Amino acid sequence: MPKQLAKRATLEWVEYVLDQFNDHDLSEAEACQLLGIKRVQLYELRKRWLKAQIGKRPFQLSSSGQNQKRSLTKEVEDFLHQELP
């Protein structure tokens, strides 16, 4: 499995390729090849990039759901520790 895009390319490079693709200076196949991603991933990435531009927010390569710690309530943790040896 290839490494994540954020580990393979710089943010500036990805934004440059997306900008060129969005302006129709690059084809779909060229953009996919330059970024090392599949067609579906290109359009998902482009969608996030466009949303960031419209919302005047910084664009990030990692999705917003990463690096979030899920925690359980104290009661649930205690119950699980009792039930699961």
Secondary structure, 3 states (H helix, E strand, C coil): CCCCHHHHCCHHHHHHHHHHHHCCCCCHHHHHHHHCCCHHHHHHHHHHHHHHHHCCCCCCCCCCCCCCCCCCCHHHHHHHHHHCC
